[in-house]
Amino acid sequence: DSIITENMEKYHLPGAVYSIVQDGSVISEKGYGYSDVDNKIPVDPESTVFRVGSISKLFTATAVMQLKERGIIDFEKDVNEYLKEFKIQNRYSKPVTMYNLITHTAGFDDRWTGVETAEYQNAPSLGEYLSKNMPEVIREPGTVTQYSNHGMALAGYIVEEISGMPFEQYIIENIIKPLRMKHTYTKMTQAAVNSLAQEYSFKDGSFRPMRLYEVNAYPAGSVCSSASDMAVFMAAHLNDGTFNDASILNKETAREMHS
């Protein structure tokens, strides 16, 4: 309590939440402050939704590992063989593989401009966005680790291509529903907006609401979730792919992913 309340005051945070998992179950969770300052709506660890940012990449990587487990993604195959609408431009003889994408070793240049849009209700489809915005491969794949939002977004798009369903629907059917996560969203839908803690800037002694936005490369950073739901996802991974009676990965696949 003291750590969180002191830091909320120090960094001017309107609300915060934590959830602690031990031995496969939640042992403590609590909300602090407000998810909506003007309407004095308190943060609830079960139902208040926060952006989890790049932890979204773990959902994408879990989906990729599920398809690998089923034998329908080859980690050593050139990912261009999975792409129908566009191809990666790669000047090197060594191909970009799925292994490269989920380990950030594809050799992509990086860019941030245009990754987010304030027009979240009219955001482009994942394929449309990536076909026009994939960075170049500027280093030989597999030689350098460089964090890549677009690389992970491309991994999510390949999940979409292979599974035959929109990426967000795949995550719902294969991760969110099996784990019975009640307040988790892969995109900025109206349901997500209704539960999302308002984001604020702090200026001149007061909180000022910020505009909503969507992450165009959404498999890399668009998941919104409650602390209680994230605790379930965390517990499943800490328990090698299972939580209670649900399994999202078999033990061998989970351990391979974590390695």
ABEGO torsion letter per residue (X at the ends): XAAAAAAAAAAGBABBBBBBBBGGBBABBBBBEBABAAAGBBBBAAABBBBAEAAAAAAAAAAAAAAAAAGABBAABBAAAABAABBBBBABABBBBAAAAAAGAAGBBBBABGABBABAAABBBAAAAAAAABBBBABBBGABBBBBAAAAAAAAAAAAAAAGBBAAAAAAAAAAAAAGBABBBABBBAAAAAABBBBBBBBGGBBBBBBBBBBABAAAAABBBBAAAAAAAAAAAAAGGBBEABBABBAAAAAAAAX
